Amino acid sequence: MKAFSYTEIPEKRAEEGAKGLTVRWLIDEKTGAENFFMRLFEMQPGGWSPRHHHPWEHEVFILEGEGVVSDAKIERPFKKGHVIYIPPEETHQFKNNGKAPLRFLCLIPRHR
């Protein structure tokens, strides 16, 4: 068992193609996780994640802020307290269209 503050995990710039987006890998193989990873993303107003897809699902919980998540055709608004499920291979992109930072937890299966 481990318990620690998320601030002990260094904040890193998120993947290429993103704007105003950082990530902290809170739980991963370094923590000893064998099945699922937990990440904390922070996106600045006007920021976005790259439009992408992959063979694993996402489970997302919005901690703060508001924005939209889009697939190839539709934008769906979300705000604090919302839950988002993205199935495998679905194209997706997150955007912060609010005036404050957007913070969300994203859980993914170990895929490495």
HELIX and SHEET records of a PDB file:
HELIX    1   1 TYR A    6  GLU A    8  5                                   3    
SHEET    1   A 6 LYS A  12  ARG A  13  0                                        
SHEET    2   A 6 LYS A  19  ILE A  27 -1                                        
SHEET    3   A 6 PHE A  36  TRP A  48 -1                                        
SHEET    4   A 6 LEU A 102  PRO A 109 -1                                        
SHEET    5   A 6 HIS A  58  GLU A  64 -1                                        
SHEET    6   A 6 VAL A  83  ILE A  86 -1                                        
SHEET    1   B 3 GLU A  75  LYS A  79  0                                        
SHEET    2   B 3 GLU A  66  SER A  70 -1                                        
SHEET    3   B 3 GLN A  93  LYS A  95 -1                                        
END                                                                             
